[in-house]
Amino acid sequence: MYIILGMAFQRNFYGDQYVFIHGTEIKGVQSFDGSWSIPRSNMLAAGYEYVGSEIEGVLEGDISISRLIVESSDPIVGHLGSEINGELVYGPNQSTSKSFWFDQGFVNSYSSSCSVGEVATSDFGITAYGSVGATHSNNSKKNNVSYNAITPKVATANSMTLTTSFGSTNAIQSYDLSLSLDLKPVYKMGNMFIPSKFEIATPIVISTSFEILTSDYEIENLYHSVCSTNFVENLAISLNEKCNGPEIRSFTLNNADLIGSSISAGIGDNLSISLEFENKFDDISTLVSAVF
Amino acid sequence: MSLFFKNLKATIDGQDYYAESVDLSESISIETFSALGTKGSYAFPSNKPEGSMNMTFYLSSEAEISNIEDQYGKTGFVNLKVGPFEMDFGLLNSFSVQADANSIIKGSVSYNYYGQMSSGSTPTKGTAEIVPAHGAASSGDFSDIGVSGILNFDYSFSQSHEVQYGLGDNAPSKVVFNEASKELSISAIVSDVDFSQTDLTGVNALCDGEPGDAGFTKKNISVTLNNLCQENVGSLSVSGYLSERSIGVEPGGEVVETVKVIEKFVRDANCDE
């Protein structure tokens, strides 16, 4: 008989990890990636060589979260363009005593995609300009999380409605929608790396692309894009609950500009075409009310 | 003699500096002539060797700045030393500091020296760890010009001298101070600026106003330099008049106002002439 003595290592099971954004638990999370790095510059002085290193640059944290759409509302949309905090809460033995926290965060990207046979996703990224890492914030849910089961409302590929000029006769295989926000923080001297203001660069661009199995679609002539209305289209993506249930998420993209087309053919493959559209907005509130 | 960066410790008037870069250069004026009845030409030096030292350095202590400020408007020579190279007759030409919100603050200094450098033994490498002034921890008092917070600043001092030699002298015999000025230029977003306080003219147009008035009155502004541990590393101040302001903006950005205060510097004669 052997007795093994030593430290007991434990792991954090995914079922005991929770993601919160501005106090609201985010459901359907598939992955959470948080990081920070310190931009240190080495200092070299004549007569001494290395005399230390110092922070030079901006102190930012990066968070990226991927989700399956499992709810009929998306709390992230309401936070686009606004300052948010959030965290990944975890801890040994379901203690939820640890947190990867961030504040002064802004959503810098938002995307949604789905292909035949998949559940629709809705991913987003955040840049955090305040504290990032362990926290003593009263807003943290550390040690204050209770398991809250949900009945997922899954948006599957076969229950979505796509409004396009080509979808009725050409089988759409996938859509991919992405929005990126170019944040411009304003740093003042003496503020210890904390930005005092934020500006969002415009235009804010939403890119939408479709992959179709081609039946009768013919790619527009590039030179017809000069002074033509054929390159503007009203698009809509409606994600419905499985088995033709009610709509749980939608994206409306009126007056989308066709900016790219590609065709691909090969032996043994179906002829496929990819179409890429862009919508541009000059402020985030107009975008949110028009698209979501 | 092998010389490396690690051997070139920079010292000005006995004060050590942590130089990121240092350059020395010197030259001499040569007169050539020939004469009837001679073949070829002859040359002789028409002036003593003169040179310059330029240095960019980390600001890590109050003594570094005060040592340079002590030379503002003065005519006395200071000793310059860079590793084994030594110059006995140095005069401060310019000193400048630029800073922004997220960077290490460095100073740049320029000296003219008279007479050629001498060379001694090679110093050994020193050891040090510094915590330099940093823009994230440095701020200032700009209330006289109605500014509550700045994005960056640019401080500069410059002066000129006339160095005279006497017949039979190898070293300069007289130094005459010509002029000097120091300037502090700051940039701030317009929401942090009381626009009327940066007016170039006052309520009485170009006539001088009372201290504290907007417009053409004497303004005292200063920058306090701290390191990231919030330790004071020195200060830079200007007591002068608003001479320039400008407004600029880039796409997607906020409007930025830049203001410059300039102070003409008067020689401190110290009864030595």
Boltz contact constraints between the chains, C-beta under 6 A:
constraints:
  - contact:
      token1: [A, 45]
      token2: [B, 18]
      max_distance: 6.0
  - contact:
      token1: [A, 45]
      token2: [B, 19]
      max_distance: 6.0
  - contact:
      token1: [A, 46]
      token2: [B, 5]
      max_distance: 6.0
  - contact:
      token1: [A, 46]
      token2: [B, 8]
      max_distance: 6.0
  - contact:
      token1: [A, 46]
      token2: [B, 10]
      max_distance: 6.0
  - contact:
      token1: [A, 46]
      token2: [B, 19]
      max_distance: 6.0
  - contact:
      token1: [A, 46]
      token2: [B, 22]
      max_distance: 6.0
  - contact:
      token1: [A, 47]
      token2: [B, 8]
      max_distance: 6.0
  - contact:
      token1: [A, 47]
      token2: [B, 9]
      max_distance: 6.0
  - contact:
      token1: [A, 47]
      token2: [B, 126]
      max_distance: 6.0
  - contact:
      token1: [A, 48]
      token2: [B, 126]
      max_distance: 6.0
  - contact:
      token1: [A, 48]
      token2: [B, 128]
      max_distance: 6.0
  - contact:
      token1: [A, 49]
      token2: [B, 6]
      max_distance: 6.0
  - contact:
      token1: [A, 51]
      token2: [B, 18]
      max_distance: 6.0
  - contact:
      token1: [A, 51]
      token2: [B, 128]
      max_distance: 6.0
  - contact:
      token1: [A, 51]
      token2: [B, 129]
      max_distance: 6.0
  - contact:
      token1: [A, 51]
      token2: [B, 130]
      max_distance: 6.0
  - contact:
      token1: [A, 52]
      token2: [B, 129]
      max_distance: 6.0
  - contact:
      token1: [A, 52]
      token2: [B, 130]
      max_distance: 6.0
  - contact:
      token1: [A, 54]
      token2: [B, 104]
      max_distance: 6.0
  - contact:
      token1: [A, 56]
      token2: [B, 103]
      max_distance: 6.0
  - contact:
      token1: [A, 56]
      token2: [B, 104]
      max_distance: 6.0
  - contact:
      token1: [A, 57]
      token2: [B, 102]
      max_distance: 6.0
  - contact:
      token1: [A, 58]
      token2: [B, 102]
      max_distance: 6.0
  - contact:
      token1: [A, 184]
      token2: [B, 252]
      max_distance: 6.0
  - contact:
      token1: [A, 187]
      token2: [B, 101]
      max_distance: 6.0
  - contact:
      token1: [A, 187]
      token2: [B, 102]
      max_distance: 6.0
  - contact:
      token1: [A, 188]
      token2: [B, 101]
      max_distance: 6.0
  - contact:
      token1: [A, 188]
      token2: [B, 149]
      max_distance: 6.0
  - contact:
      token1: [A, 189]
      token2: [B, 101]
      max_distance: 6.0
  - contact:
      token1: [A, 189]
      token2: [B, 135]
      max_distance: 6.0
  - contact:
      token1: [A, 189]
      token2: [B, 138]
      max_distance: 6.0
  - contact:
      token1: [A, 189]
      token2: [B, 139]
      max_distance: 6.0
  - contact:
      token1: [A, 189]
      token2: [B, 150]
      max_distance: 6.0
  - contact:
      token1: [A, 190]
      token2: [B, 138]
      max_distance: 6.0
  - contact:
      token1: [A, 190]
      token2: [B, 139]
      max_distance: 6.0
  - contact:
      token1: [A, 192]
      token2: [B, 136]
      max_distance: 6.0
  - contact:
      token1: [A, 193]
      token2: [B, 136]
      max_distance: 6.0
  - contact:
      token1: [A, 199]
      token2: [B, 252]
      max_distance: 6.0
  - contact:
      token1: [A, 201]
      token2: [B, 252]
      max_distance: 6.0
